[in-house]
Amino acid sequence: MYKKRFLIISLIAFLLIAIFKPLGLNQNQAIVLASLVTAVILWASNGLHKSIVCALLILSFSIFSNTKLLNIISFVYSDTMLLIIFTTLLSVGIMNSGAINGFIERIFLKTGNNIFTILSIPYLLGIVLVFIIPQAFARVIILGSIYSSLITYRDENEQRAKRAILFNVFFAITMTYMMFINGDIVLNGAALGFSTEAVNAELNQFKWFTLMALPTLVASVLSIVLLRFIFKDDLKYFSSDMIVKSKTENIDKSSKLAVILLMVVVILLWIFEDIHHIKPWIVSMVATIIMFAMRLLKKEDLKSVNPHFLLF
């Protein structure tokens, strides 16, 4: 299915950029930029299926940029792709164990009577979860799923309030991953890819944090205030009565403890990669195999690795 209106808008944007070549771009550069702008419009509007848009964008890059198609699709068998796959499965295993759910539930239940606290907590969790789940998309899924299961609604107004809070969760993860160099293994890695070798050599985890911590904190505070203002008509319908307790207490405590210990080992191995030289994706793969052995992951959980997201 497609939306004709957004197809027309994206086509007009493409033609304007390709014909007028803004910013002093040559023809090929203008087409590459036009393709990217068109893709963003279609992604945001669902004008076309995202995978179709991705395929067309890759085709445009391979024809009009200076990058060969083989180099573009080499991402498919890169370490980053493997890390995305295995950290996605790790995230599902953590979710299945209830190791994070119960912790977040207790915080949420205690702070449910203050809307500013409700909006702020996902930002704090977004920072903490960077060290447990290195993929921002997976953090959004886990945190969003937990919040969705904790908030119920009885009418349309309460449903609007729930949607506003879930949007805030997504926004919180989007903001906080910028604080740490490993905040998102894809986007931050791509940012480093645009820099020179000298910058990459200098920009270690500590240097990144000293440069990005304050801007990220300021932007996060402004985001909370802004979202509170934008969704004030929706959030006024939120009440602590909408918070329900899930059934994480029924999950085996030994499994929760085992997962926590496993993730501590994984995190330490990620942090000290320079010493042992074991690639992060290998660490994640071994941890994933252990989760399958613990029956925290099952064959059907492999469906959580979304091929459309991987193409994106």
Backbone as CSV, one residue per row, in Angstrom:
resi,resn,N_x,N_y,N_z,CA_x,CA_y,CA_z,C_x,C_y,C_z
1,MET,0.850,-1.192,0.000,0.000,0.000,0.000,0.889,1.246,0.000
2,TYR,0.407,2.293,-0.581,1.154,3.531,-0.585,0.201,4.705,-0.436
3,LYS,0.754,5.840,-0.073,-0.028,7.053,0.105,0.359,8.013,-1.006
4,LYS,-0.581,8.222,-1.932,-0.294,8.996,-3.138,0.185,10.403,-2.810
5,ARG,-0.402,11.037,-1.807,-0.045,12.412,-1.490,1.426,12.534,-1.135
6,PHE,1.923,11.623,-0.288,3.313,11.707,0.145,4.279,11.260,-0.957
7,LEU,3.821,10.402,-1.838,4.634,10.052,-2.993,4.850,11.276,-3.875
8,ILE,3.787,12.047,-4.062,3.881,13.266,-4.881,4.797,14.293,-4.213
9,ILE,4.626,14.475,-2.883,5.466,15.430,-2.151,6.931,15.039,-2.236
10,SER,7.216,13.760,-2.053,8.605,13.293,-2.096,9.192,13.439,-3.493
11,LEU,8.380,13.209,-4.515,8.849,13.358,-5.895,9.169,14.819,-6.206
12,ILE,8.319,15.725,-5.727,8.565,17.159,-5.929,9.861,17.577,-5.234
13,ALA,10.059,17.101,-3.995,11.288,17.419,-3.251,12.505,16.906,-4.006
14,PHE,12.405,15.685,-4.533,13.518,15.106,-5.284,13.858,15.958,-6.502
15,LEU,12.834,16.330,-7.280,13.062,17.095,-8.508,13.633,18.479,-8.221
16,LEU,13.131,19.143,-7.176,13.615,20.485,-6.832,15.106,20.455,-6.486
17,ILE,15.490,19.483,-5.660,16.902,19.397,-5.250,17.775,18.975,-6.428
18,ALA,17.305,17.993,-7.193,18.102,17.478,-8.312,18.279,18.518,-9.412
19,ILE,17.261,19.349,-9.635,17.324,20.346,-10.719,18.102,21.591,-10.304
20,PHE,17.814,22.110,-9.099,18.416,23.382,-8.688,19.783,23.217,-8.012
21,LYS,20.151,22.002,-7.627,21.489,21.712,-7.078,21.930,22.738,-6.028
22,PRO,21.263,22.749,-4.864,21.582,23.747,-3.828,22.971,23.538,-3.223
23,LEU,23.445,24.548,-2.501,24.704,24.481,-1.746,25.921,24.225,-2.631
24,GLY,25.797,24.547,-3.917,26.927,24.377,-4.815,27.240,22.934,-5.151
25,LEU,26.278,22.061,-5.004,26.494,20.642,-5.287,26.563,20.398,-6.786
26,ASN,27.333,19.372,-7.170,27.287,18.968,-8.578,26.074,18.055,-8.777
27,GLN,25.872,17.612,-10.017,24.648,16.880,-10.322,24.527,15.575,-9.527
28,ASN,25.603,14.810,-9.455,25.558,13.548,-8.722,25.310,13.766,-7.233
29,GLN,25.986,14.763,-6.662,25.800,15.077,-5.237,24.363,15.505,-4.969
30,ALA,23.797,16.294,-5.881,22.408,16.760,-5.716,21.431,15.590,-5.751
31,ILE,21.702,14.614,-6.633,20.816,13.447,-6.720,20.919,12.601,-5.454
32,VAL,22.131,12.455,-4.914,22.305,11.706,-3.666,21.549,12.384,-2.535
33,LEU,21.690,13.714,-2.415,20.964,14.455,-1.383,19.459,14.357,-1.594
34,ALA,19.022,14.503,-2.847,17.593,14.417,-3.164,17.037,13.043,-2.799
35,SER,17.831,12.004,-3.056,17.395,10.639,-2.728,17.222,10.476,-1.227
36,LEU,18.165,11.038,-0.463,18.096,10.914,0.994,16.893,11.670,1.551
37,VAL,16.676,12.903,1.083,15.521,13.695,1.537,14.225,12.977,1.182
38,THR,14.155,12.447,-0.031,12.960,11.719,-0.464,12.717,10.501,0.422
39,ALA,13.799,9.784,0.743,13.673,8.600,1.598,13.151,8.970,2.977
40,VAL,13.670,10.050,3.547,13.226,10.481,4.885,11.731,10.814,4.870
41,ILE,11.293,11.507,3.835,9.866,11.853,3.720,9.013,10.588,3.647
42,LEU,9.443,9.632,2.850,8.672,8.399,2.679,8.727,7.517,3.917
43,TRP,9.876,7.515,4.620,9.966,6.768,5.877,9.007,7.352,6.906
44,ALA,9.030,8.683,7.034,8.228,9.345,8.071,6.734,9.238,7.804
45,SER,6.369,9.204,6.543,4.940,9.227,6.178,4.390,7.856,5.830
46,ASN,5.263,6.831,5.785,4.857,5.507,5.294,4.304,5.596,3.876
47,GLY,4.861,6.517,3.100,4.433,6.667,1.710,4.690,5.418,0.895
48,LEU,5.775,4.722,1.217,6.079,3.414,0.640,6.623,2.531,1.757
49,HIS,6.609,1.238,1.541,7.188,0.332,2.532,8.651,0.703,2.736
50,LYS,9.081,0.719,3.995,10.433,1.182,4.315,11.519,0.376,3.603
51,SER,11.299,-0.912,3.437,12.312,-1.741,2.784,12.443,-1.389,1.306
52,ILE,11.335,-1.057,0.662,11.388,-0.621,-0.742,12.160,0.686,-0.849
53,VAL,11.869,1.604,0.067,12.578,2.883,0.086,14.072,2.665,0.315
54,CYS,14.414,1.780,1.248,15.821,1.484,1.530,16.526,0.934,0.296
55,ALA,15.863,0.007,-0.393,16.458,-0.597,-1.587,16.699,0.452,-2.668
56,LEU,15.737,1.346,-2.856,15.889,2.413,-3.853,17.001,3.381,-3.463
57,LEU,17.105,3.655,-2.159,18.144,4.572,-1.680,19.536,3.957,-1.886
58,ILE,19.673,2.674,-1.578,20.948,1.985,-1.794,21.310,1.988,-3.276
59,LEU,20.316,1.790,-4.127,20.543,1.815,-5.579,21.029,3.190,-6.015
60,SER,20.402,4.239,-5.495,20.808,5.606,-5.827,22.234,5.881,-5.374
61,PHE,22.545,5.457,-4.152,23.900,5.662,-3.631,24.938,4.943,-4.516
62,SER,24.605,3.728,-4.922,25.571,2.937,-5.694,25.794,3.512,-7.090
63,ILE,24.795,4.198,-7.638,24.913,4.754,-8.993,25.542,6.149,-8.981
64,PHE,25.094,7.000,-8.037,25.456,8.416,-8.111,26.512,8.869,-7.103
65,SER,26.814,8.047,-6.116,27.871,8.441,-5.174,29.196,7.854,-5.631
66,ASN,30.244,8.140,-4.900,31.561,7.606,-5.238,31.851,6.295,-4.513
67,THR,30.805,5.723,-3.938,30.966,4.473,-3.186,30.430,3.299,-4.006
68,LYS,31.226,2.253,-4.124,30.804,1.082,-4.883,29.727,0.313,-4.130
69,LEU,28.859,-0.327,-4.901,27.762,-1.094,-4.310,28.294,-2.153,-3.345
70,LEU,29.402,-2.808,-3.709,29.969,-3.852,-2.856,30.369,-3.294,-1.499
71,ASN,30.895,-2.066,-1.495,31.276,-1.429,-0.231,30.055,-1.080,0.609
72,ILE,28.984,-0.680,-0.071,27.756,-0.318,0.648,27.148,-1.542,1.328
73,ILE,27.029,-2.635,0.576,26.365,-3.822,1.141,27.303,-4.649,2.009
74,SER,28.577,-4.240,2.116,29.495,-4.962,3.004,29.052,-4.858,4.459
75,PHE,28.172,-3.896,4.755,27.621,-3.761,6.106,26.879,-5.032,6.518
76,VAL,26.357,-5.758,5.525,25.584,-6.972,5.809,26.407,-7.992,6.586
77,TYR,27.691,-8.101,6.253,28.541,-9.091,6.942,29.578,-8.413,7.829
78,SER,29.271,-7.220,8.300,30.184,-6.489,9.172,29.995,-6.893,10.635
79,ASP,30.960,-6.531,11.465,30.860,-6.789,12.908,29.654,-6.078,13.506
80,THR,29.369,-4.886,12.997,28.245,-4.111,13.536,26.917,-4.819,13.303
81,MET,26.736,-5.385,12.106,25.503,-6.100,11.812,25.336,-7.302,12.746
82,LEU,26.417,-8.041,12.954,26.358,-9.189,13.860,26.050,-8.746,15.289
83,LEU,26.628,-7.606,15.690,26.361,-7.088,17.035,24.901,-6.679,17.182
84,ILE,24.336,-6.068,16.138,22.918,-5.690,16.166,22.038,-6.930,16.354
85,ILE,22.331,-7.979,15.596,21.523,-9.209,15.654,21.582,-9.836,17.043
86,PHE,22.799,-9.990,17.577,22.935,-10.685,18.858,22.493,-9.825,20.042
87,THR,22.681,-8.500,19.974,22.187,-7.661,21.067,20.659,-7.579,21.053
88,THR,20.061,-7.691,19.869,18.597,-7.759,19.796,18.096,-8.998,20.522
89,LEU,18.735,-10.130,20.273,18.346,-11.374,20.940,18.626,-11.304,22.439
90,LEU,19.760,-10.698,22.811,20.050,-10.501,24.233,18.962,-9.675,24.902
91,SER,18.508,-8.648,24.206,17.460,-7.785,24.757,16.174,-8.565,25.006
92,VAL,15.833,-9.447,24.069,14.636,-10.274,24.240,14.813,-11.210,25.430
93,GLY,16.018,-11.786,25.562,16.282,-12.668,26.695,16.168,-11.938,28.018
94,ILE,16.694,-10.717,28.082,16.585,-9.899,29.299,15.119,-9.617,29.606
95,MET,14.364,-9.288,28.563,12.935,-9.009,28.719,12.206,-10.259,29.230
96,ASN,12.521,-11.421,28.652,11.863,-12.670,29.051,12.179,-13.049,30.489
97,SER,13.381,-12.692,30.954,13.790,-13.056,32.316,13.103,-12.203,33.375
98,GLY,12.636,-11.006,32.978,12.030,-10.093,33.952,13.045,-9.376,34.814
99,ALA,14.336,-9.476,34.466,15.394,-8.879,35.291,15.285,-7.362,35.352
100,ILE,14.863,-6.747,34.241,14.722,-5.294,34.195,13.303,-4.875,34.549
101,ASN,12.337,-5.671,34.120,10.932,-5.314,34.311,10.592,-4.962,35.756
102,GLY,10.986,-5.837,36.673,10.633,-5.623,38.074,11.250,-4.359,38.631
103,PHE,12.497,-4.088,38.256,13.186,-2.881,38.722,12.459,-1.622,38.247
104,ILE,12.109,-1.598,36.968,11.422,-0.430,36.410,10.026,-0.296,36.994
105,GLU,9.350,-1.416,37.192,8.012,-1.387,37.780,8.017,-0.717,39.153
106,ARG,8.971,-1.088,39.987,9.025,-0.521,41.348,9.223,0.993,41.301
107,ILE,10.100,1.438,40.392,10.308,2.886,40.257,9.039,3.568,39.773
108,PHE,8.417,2.967,38.772,7.237,3.564,38.153,6.073,3.646,39.134
109,LEU,5.882,2.576,39.901,4.782,2.549,40.853,4.959,3.577,41.979
110,LYS,6.226,3.841,42.343,6.497,4.798,43.420,6.427,6.255,42.962
111,THR,6.577,6.480,41.663,6.637,7.864,41.169,5.426,8.243,40.323
112,GLY,4.409,7.375,40.311,3.290,7.568,39.408,2.386,8.740,39.705
113,ASN,2.587,9.414,40.840,1.698,10.534,41.184,2.267,11.886,40.782
114,ASN,3.426,11.900,40.114,4.035,13.162,39.699,4.391,13.079,38.217
115,ILE,3.764,13.918,37.391,3.916,13.812,35.952,5.327,14.158,35.500
116,PHE,5.984,15.116,36.163,7.344,15.457,35.774,8.309,14.302,36.077
117,THR,8.050,13.597,37.175,8.861,12.420,37.498,8.625,11.320,36.478
118,ILE,7.361,11.127,36.112,7.004,10.131,35.098,7.745,10.410,33.795
119,LEU,7.837,11.692,33.414,8.509,12.059,32.168,10.032,11.965,32.293
120,SER,10.554,12.179,33.496,12.012,12.224,33.688,12.644,10.838,33.798
121,ILE,11.925,9.905,34.419,12.490,8.576,34.684,13.018,7.888,33.420
122,PRO,12.313,7.943,32.273,12.852,7.278,31.078,14.211,7.825,30.638
123,TYR,14.474,9.092,30.915,15.783,9.658,30.561,16.872,9.038,31.441
124,LEU,16.587,8.892,32.721,17.548,8.257,33.628,17.760,6.796,33.246
125,LEU,16.660,6.109,32.939,16.769,4.710,32.521,17.494,4.590,31.186
126,GLY,17.276,5.562,30.309,17.952,5.565,29.018,19.458,5.610,29.182
127,ILE,19.926,6.369,30.183,21.363,6.453,30.461,21.875,5.150,31.059
128,VAL,21.144,4.615,32.036,21.568,3.375,32.704,21.600,2.203,31.727
129,LEU,20.595,2.109,30.871,20.479,0.963,29.970,21.520,0.973,28.859
130,VAL,22.181,2.123,28.633,23.268,2.165,27.642,24.315,1.110,27.961
131,PHE,24.568,0.893,29.270,25.627,-0.023,29.692,25.165,-1.482,29.709
132,ILE,23.874,-1.687,29.488,23.337,-3.051,29.478,22.965,-3.474,28.058
133,ILE,22.375,-2.547,27.317,21.906,-2.834,25.963,22.475,-1.767,25.029
134,PRO,23.497,-2.079,24.237,24.203,-1.062,23.462,23.504,-0.614,22.187
135,GLN,22.284,-1.037,21.997,21.550,-0.684,20.782,20.309,0.107,21.159
136,ALA,20.226,1.344,20.674,19.133,2.230,21.064,17.772,1.660,20.668
137,PHE,17.682,1.047,19.487,16.414,0.488,19.032,15.909,-0.575,20.008
138,ALA,16.827,-1.430,20.478,16.436,-2.474,21.428,15.985,-1.857,22.752
139,ARG,16.648,-0.781,23.188,16.238,-0.116,24.433,14.833,0.465,24.306
140,VAL,14.529,1.024,23.149,13.180,1.560,22.912,12.138,0.452,23.024
141,ILE,12.436,-0.696,22.397,11.489,-1.814,22.411,11.260,-2.310,23.830
142,ILE,12.347,-2.520,24.588,12.227,-3.043,25.949,11.492,-2.062,26.848
143,LEU,11.967,-0.818,26.880,11.372,0.174,27.773,9.934,0.481,27.356
144,GLY,9.699,0.576,26.050,8.338,0.832,25.569,7.384,-0.288,25.924
145,SER,7.875,-1.534,25.804,7.026,-2.691,26.129,6.678,-2.723,27.615
146,ILE,7.670,-2.404,28.453,7.429,-2.403,29.894,6.421,-1.325,30.266
147,TYR,6.635,-0.121,29.756,5.720,0.983,30.062,4.318,0.694,29.534
148,SER,4.249,0.120,28.343,2.939,-0.188,27.760,2.178,-1.195,28.617
149,SER,2.917,-2.182,29.172,2.263,-3.193,30.001,1.864,-2.636,31.375
150,LEU,2.538,-1.570,31.815,2.260,-0.999,33.135,1.119,0.010,33.131
151,ILE,0.820,0.567,31.959,-0.205,1.614,31.882,-1.439,1.075,31.172
152,THR,-2.564,1.182,31.823,-3.829,0.799,31.212,-4.671,2.046,30.999
153,TYR,-5.750,1.918,30.278,-6.651,3.062,30.089,-8.092,2.575,29.992
154,ARG,-8.991,3.459,30.402,-10.402,3.093,30.438,-11.232,3.849,29.422
155,ASP,-10.690,4.939,28.893,-11.421,5.716,27.906,-10.429,6.372,26.945
156,GLU,-10.964,7.120,26.010,-10.136,7.741,24.972,-9.157,8.761,25.541
157,ASN,-9.568,9.500,26.556,-8.689,10.508,27.156,-7.472,9.871,27.822
158,GLU,-7.702,8.784,28.551,-6.592,8.088,29.190,-5.691,7.421,28.146
159,GLN,-6.293,7.012,27.037,-5.484,6.449,25.955,-4.547,7.512,25.381
160,ARG,-5.034,8.744,25.243,-4.189,9.857,24.770,-3.025,10.091,25.736
161,ALA,-3.310,10.008,27.022,-2.258,10.200,28.030,-1.204,9.101,27.918
162,LYS,-1.650,7.869,27.720,-0.718,6.745,27.584,0.166,6.930,26.359
163,ARG,-0.411,7.360,25.249,0.364,7.566,24.027,1.428,8.644,24.232
164,ALA,1.073,9.698,24.945,2.027,10.781,25.209,3.205,10.272,26.039
165,ILE,2.920,9.450,27.035,3.992,8.912,27.889,4.882,7.954,27.100
166,LEU,4.286,7.140,26.239,5.082,6.214,25.421,5.940,6.979,24.417
167,PHE,5.402,8.080,23.867,6.216,8.906,22.973,7.400,9.503,23.726
168,ASN,7.166,9.888,24.966,8.240,10.434,25.791,9.333,9.391,26.025
169,VAL,8.941,8.130,26.193,9.913,7.046,26.365,10.805,6.953,25.128
170,PHE,10.176,6.956,23.949,10.938,6.910,22.697,11.881,8.110,22.599
171,PHE,11.383,9.294,22.932,12.175,10.512,22.827,13.348,10.476,23.802
172,ALA,13.121,9.922,24.987,14.173,9.847,26.002,15.351,9.009,25.515
173,ILE,15.059,7.865,24.910,16.134,7.009,24.386,16.856,7.725,23.248
174,THR,16.090,8.431,22.420,16.670,9.159,21.295,17.644,10.237,21.753
175,MET,17.350,10.874,22.881,18.206,11.942,23.390,19.430,11.398,24.113
176,THR,19.231,10.406,24.965,20.304,10.001,25.890,21.412,9.187,25.238
177,TYR,21.171,8.580,24.071,22.243,7.779,23.478,23.419,8.647,23.050
178,MET,23.199,9.961,22.931,24.276,10.851,22.493,25.312,11.111,23.583
179,MET,25.019,10.734,24.829,25.923,11.038,25.931,27.182,10.175,25.908
180,PHE,27.070,8.951,25.375,28.188,8.019,25.411,28.542,7.559,24.002
181,ILE,29.816,7.286,23.797,30.270,6.871,22.472,29.623,5.549,22.056
182,ASN,29.322,4.685,23.054,28.661,3.418,22.766,27.158,3.490,23.028
183,GLY,26.624,4.708,23.048,25.191,4.882,23.291,24.335,4.276,22.204
184,ASP,24.841,4.250,20.988,24.183,3.533,19.899,25.265,2.998,18.979
185,ILE,25.318,1.690,18.830,26.404,1.073,18.078,26.313,1.370,16.593
186,VAL,25.140,1.824,16.120,24.986,2.139,14.700,25.202,3.628,14.446
187,LEU,24.396,4.468,15.087,24.413,5.899,14.776,25.691,6.585,15.231
188,ASN,26.131,6.321,16.454,27.376,6.922,16.923,28.567,6.385,16.135
189,GLY,28.481,5.116,15.773,29.527,4.546,14.928,29.574,5.206,13.568
190,ALA,28.386,5.510,13.025,28.323,6.201,11.736,28.901,7.614,11.849
191,ALA,28.621,8.284,12.972,29.170,9.633,13.189,30.695,9.599,13.201
192,LEU,31.246,8.599,13.875,32.701,8.449,13.901,33.246,8.113,12.516
193,GLY,32.432,7.407,11.733,32.861,7.041,10.386,33.075,8.243,9.483
194,PHE,32.392,9.350,9.781,32.548,10.564,8.987,33.805,11.344,9.376
195,SER,34.415,11.000,10.483,35.573,11.751,10.980,36.872,11.170,10.427
196,THR,37.963,11.862,10.678,39.272,11.415,10.206,39.863,10.391,11.173
197,GLU,40.924,9.731,10.761,41.582,8.751,11.623,42.143,9.410,12.876
198,ALA,42.623,10.653,12.718,43.182,11.380,13.859,42.112,11.638,14.918
199,VAL,40.906,11.999,14.462,39.796,12.242,15.390,39.391,10.937,16.064
200,ASN,39.306,9.863,15.295,38.934,8.559,15.860,39.924,8.105,16.919
201,ALA,41.197,8.384,16.681,42.224,7.987,17.637,42.129,8.790,18.925
202,GLU,41.722,10.042,18.809,41.646,10.935,19.969,40.335,10.797,20.726
203,LEU,39.265,10.471,19.993,37.922,10.512,20.575,37.590,9.173,21.239
204,ASN,38.133,8.956,22.424,37.821,7.745,23.181,36.550,7.959,24.002
205,GLN,36.180,6.955,24.804,34.930,7.040,25.565,34.922,8.231,26.521
206,PHE,36.049,8.462,27.215,36.101,9.559,28.180,35.995,10.919,27.486
207,LYS,36.715,11.087,26.369,36.694,12.356,25.647,35.308,12.646,25.106
208,TRP,34.662,11.626,24.544,33.292,11.779,24.027,32.372,12.241,25.160
209,PHE,32.486,11.592,26.323,31.616,11.925,27.445,31.818,13.370,27.908
210,THR,33.072,13.807,27.987,33.343,15.184,28.437,32.785,16.211,27.459
211,LEU,32.735,15.849,26.187,32.213,16.780,25.178,30.690,16.751,25.098
212,MET,30.082,15.587,25.317,28.658,15.411,25.030,27.763,15.342,26.258
213,ALA,28.324,15.141,27.457,27.488,14.948,28.650,26.622,16.175,28.934
214,LEU,27.249,17.350,29.015,26.487,18.561,29.347,25.463,18.921,28.273
215,PRO,25.832,18.938,26.975,24.814,19.227,25.954,23.637,18.250,25.982
216,THR,23.946,16.978,26.228,22.876,15.975,26.270,21.957,16.209,27.468
217,LEU,22.538,16.523,28.634,21.727,16.805,29.823,20.840,18.022,29.615
218,VAL,21.407,19.071,29.042,20.632,20.294,28.790,19.499,20.010,27.805
219,ALA,19.835,19.302,26.721,18.819,18.970,25.720,17.730,18.085,26.318
220,SER,18.103,17.180,27.214,17.124,16.286,27.844,16.163,17.068,28.743
221,VAL,16.707,17.983,29.536,15.857,18.801,30.411,14.894,19.640,29.575
222,LEU,15.415,20.258,28.521,14.557,21.064,27.640,13.486,20.192,26.984
223,SER,13.848,18.961,26.649,12.879,18.046,26.021,11.740,17.710,26.974
224,ILE,12.077,17.462,28.233,11.046,17.147,29.223,10.079,18.310,29.371
225,VAL,10.629,19.509,29.485,9.788,20.708,29.623,8.929,20.917,28.379
226,LEU,9.552,20.736,27.212,8.841,20.950,25.949,7.724,19.927,25.760
227,LEU,8.015,18.655,26.034,7.001,17.619,25.872,5.871,17.781,26.886
228,ARG,6.229,18.246,28.077,5.187,18.526,29.082,4.243,19.596,28.581
229,PHE,4.795,20.592,27.894,3.976,21.694,27.365,3.159,21.242,26.152
230,ILE,3.798,20.530,25.231,3.120,20.105,24.005,1.956,19.166,24.310
231,PHE,2.169,18.249,25.264,1.152,17.234,25.567,0.375,17.535,26.851
232,LYS,0.335,18.810,27.234,-0.340,19.150,28.495,-1.823,18.758,28.472
233,ASP,-2.469,18.894,27.315,-3.894,18.549,27.224,-4.108,17.044,27.307
234,ASP,-3.107,16.261,26.915,-3.209,14.804,26.984,-2.817,14.297,28.372
235,LEU,-1.729,14.850,28.906,-1.191,14.358,30.176,-2.068,14.709,31.369
236,LYS,-2.944,15.688,31.227,-3.814,16.039,32.351,-4.780,14.910,32.706
237,TYR,-4.941,13.968,31.785,-5.835,12.835,32.041,-5.098,11.656,32.678
238,PHE,-3.770,11.788,32.843,-3.024,10.693,33.454,-3.196,10.710,34.972
239,SER,-3.362,9.533,35.551,-3.453,9.404,37.012,-2.776,8.108,37.428
240,SER,-2.413,8.029,38.684,-1.746,6.823,39.192,-2.646,5.596,39.119
241,ASP,-3.961,5.816,38.978,-4.898,4.689,38.846,-4.684,3.922,37.549
242,MET,-4.020,4.556,36.580,-3.781,3.906,35.288,-2.620,2.911,35.362
243,ILE,-1.855,2.940,36.457,-0.695,2.070,36.595,-1.128,0.729,37.175
244,VAL,-0.779,-0.332,36.491,-1.123,-1.673,36.958,0.162,-2.455,37.183
245,LYS,0.102,-3.427,38.053,1.272,-4.248,38.351,1.229,-5.496,37.481
246,SER,2.336,-5.759,36.777,2.391,-6.946,35.921,2.762,-8.174,36.746
247,LYS,3.083,-9.249,36.058,3.301,-10.518,36.755,4.772,-10.925,36.769
248,THR,5.659,-9.928,36.872,7.083,-10.262,36.874,7.487,-11.022,38.139
249,GLU,6.703,-10.903,39.223,7.069,-11.620,40.442,6.926,-13.123,40.268
250,ASN,6.198,-13.550,39.217,6.026,-14.972,38.969,7.218,-15.595,38.241
251,ILE,8.124,-14.756,37.777,9.285,-15.255,37.061,10.334,-15.738,38.065
252,ASP,10.968,-16.860,37.770,11.966,-17.470,38.653,13.072,-16.481,39.008
253,LYS,13.290,-16.265,40.311,14.288,-15.298,40.766,15.701,-15.729,40.385
254,SER,15.948,-17.031,40.353,17.282,-17.512,39.987,17.610,-17.161,38.540
255,SER,16.601,-17.177,37.670,16.812,-16.800,36.269,17.152,-15.321,36.162
256,LYS,16.441,-14.496,36.959,16.736,-13.062,36.962,18.172,-12.809,37.404
257,LEU,18.578,-13.466,38.486,19.929,-13.276,39.014,20.974,-13.745,38.003
258,ALA,20.706,-14.876,37.352,21.648,-15.413,36.371,21.819,-14.455,35.199
259,VAL,20.725,-13.861,34.767,20.795,-12.902,33.650,21.566,-11.660,34.057
260,ILE,21.329,-11.171,35.257,22.056,-9.996,35.746,23.561,-10.276,35.785
261,LEU,23.942,-11.440,36.320,25.359,-11.805,36.380,25.947,-11.962,34.977
262,LEU,25.173,-12.567,34.083,25.627,-12.742,32.706,25.883,-11.390,32.049
263,MET,24.966,-10.443,32.234,25.111,-9.133,31.613,26.259,-8.345,32.238
264,VAL,26.525,-8.553,33.526,27.683,-7.911,34.163,28.966,-8.382,33.478
265,VAL,29.059,-9.693,33.237,30.239,-10.255,32.558,30.343,-9.693,31.143
266,VAL,29.217,-9.655,30.442,29.199,-9.134,29.064,29.667,-7.683,29.027
267,ILE,29.133,-6.866,29.932,29.495,-5.447,29.979,30.980,-5.267,30.269
268,LEU,31.506,-6.054,31.219,32.933,-5.956,31.550,33.805,-6.352,30.355
269,LEU,33.366,-7.369,29.634,34.120,-7.781,28.445,34.053,-6.725,27.355
270,TRP,32.909,-6.062,27.212,32.814,-4.956,26.256,33.757,-3.817,26.644
271,ILE,33.755,-3.476,27.936,34.549,-2.339,28.413,36.049,-2.589,28.220
272,PHE,36.481,-3.816,28.494,37.916,-4.127,28.461,38.324,-4.845,27.178
273,GLU,37.644,-4.516,26.090,37.968,-5.129,24.792,39.421,-4.879,24.404
274,ASP,39.959,-3.696,24.742,41.346,-3.360,24.377,42.363,-4.288,25.040
275,ILE,41.947,-4.932,26.135,42.871,-5.826,26.854,42.795,-7.253,26.312
276,HIS,41.566,-7.773,26.162,41.430,-9.186,25.755,41.233,-9.355,24.241
277,HIS,40.832,-8.282,23.531,40.691,-8.277,22.061,39.621,-9.238,21.541
278,ILE,38.666,-9.566,22.385,37.520,-10.361,21.918,36.462,-9.392,21.402
279,LYS,36.068,-9.566,20.171,35.137,-8.618,19.555,33.788,-8.648,20.275
280,PRO,33.146,-7.472,20.390,31.862,-7.400,21.113,30.794,-8.343,20.567
281,TRP,30.768,-8.549,19.240,29.720,-9.419,18.695,29.927,-10.878,19.125
282,ILE,31.201,-11.282,19.314,31.479,-12.644,19.776,31.005,-12.813,21.220
283,VAL,31.270,-11.794,22.043,30.791,-11.813,23.433,29.272,-11.929,23.453
284,SER,28.617,-11.129,22.604,27.148,-11.139,22.543,26.630,-12.476,22.048
285,MET,27.317,-13.061,21.080,26.895,-14.355,20.540,26.965,-15.441,21.618
286,VAL,28.058,-15.477,22.363,28.204,-16.472,23.427,27.120,-16.283,24.486
287,ALA,26.860,-15.021,24.868,25.812,-14.744,25.859,24.443,-15.163,25.335
288,THR,24.215,-14.966,24.037,22.948,-15.380,23.427,22.792,-16.899,23.473
289,ILE,23.872,-17.617,23.167,23.845,-19.092,23.231,23.534,-19.552,24.655
290,ILE,24.126,-18.890,25.650,23.863,-19.233,27.050,22.389,-19.012,27.382
291,MET,21.811,-17.912,26.858,20.385,-17.644,27.115,19.496,-18.702,26.485
292,PHE,19.889,-19.190,25.300,19.136,-20.297,24.692,19.251,-21.547,25.568
293,ALA,20.447,-21.796,26.106,20.652,-22.962,26.975,19.833,-22.833,28.256
294,MET,19.646,-21.591,28.737,18.855,-21.349,29.946,17.355,-21.337,29.659
295,ARG,16.987,-21.495,28.388,15.585,-21.473,27.933,14.933,-20.109,28.124
296,LEU,15.744,-19.073,28.251,15.214,-17.713,28.270,14.949,-17.230,26.847
297,LEU,15.614,-17.848,25.901,15.359,-17.610,24.486,14.892,-18.908,23.844
298,LYS,13.916,-18.789,22.953,13.397,-19.943,22.244,13.458,-19.687,20.745
299,LYS,13.194,-20.708,19.981,13.303,-20.605,18.527,12.434,-19.479,17.978
300,GLU,11.255,-19.301,18.546,10.355,-18.258,18.040,10.882,-16.850,18.305
301,ASP,11.810,-16.705,19.265,12.384,-15.393,19.551,13.295,-14.900,18.438
302,LEU,13.704,-15.794,17.555,14.524,-15.389,16.407,13.770,-14.409,15.515
303,LYS,12.434,-14.432,15.603,11.624,-13.505,14.809,11.816,-12.055,15.252
304,SER,12.384,-11.858,16.435,12.608,-10.492,16.917,13.681,-9.777,16.107
305,VAL,14.500,-10.549,15.394,15.503,-9.946,14.503,14.777,-9.565,13.215
306,ASN,14.445,-8.298,13.099,13.608,-7.791,12.009,14.461,-7.512,10.767
307,PRO,14.265,-8.259,9.675,15.083,-8.042,8.469,14.878,-6.655,7.862
308,HIS,13.658,-6.103,8.010,13.403,-4.763,7.468,14.213,-3.722,8.226
309,PHE,14.314,-3.906,9.546,15.133,-2.982,10.344,16.613,-3.110,9.986
310,LEU,17.063,-4.333,9.751,18.468,-4.553,9.389,18.782,-3.876,8.060
311,LEU,17.848,-3.954,7.106,18.043,-3.274,5.815,18.072,-1.775,6.016
312,PHE,17.200,-1.278,6.871,17.171,0.165,7.183,18.495,0.614,7.774
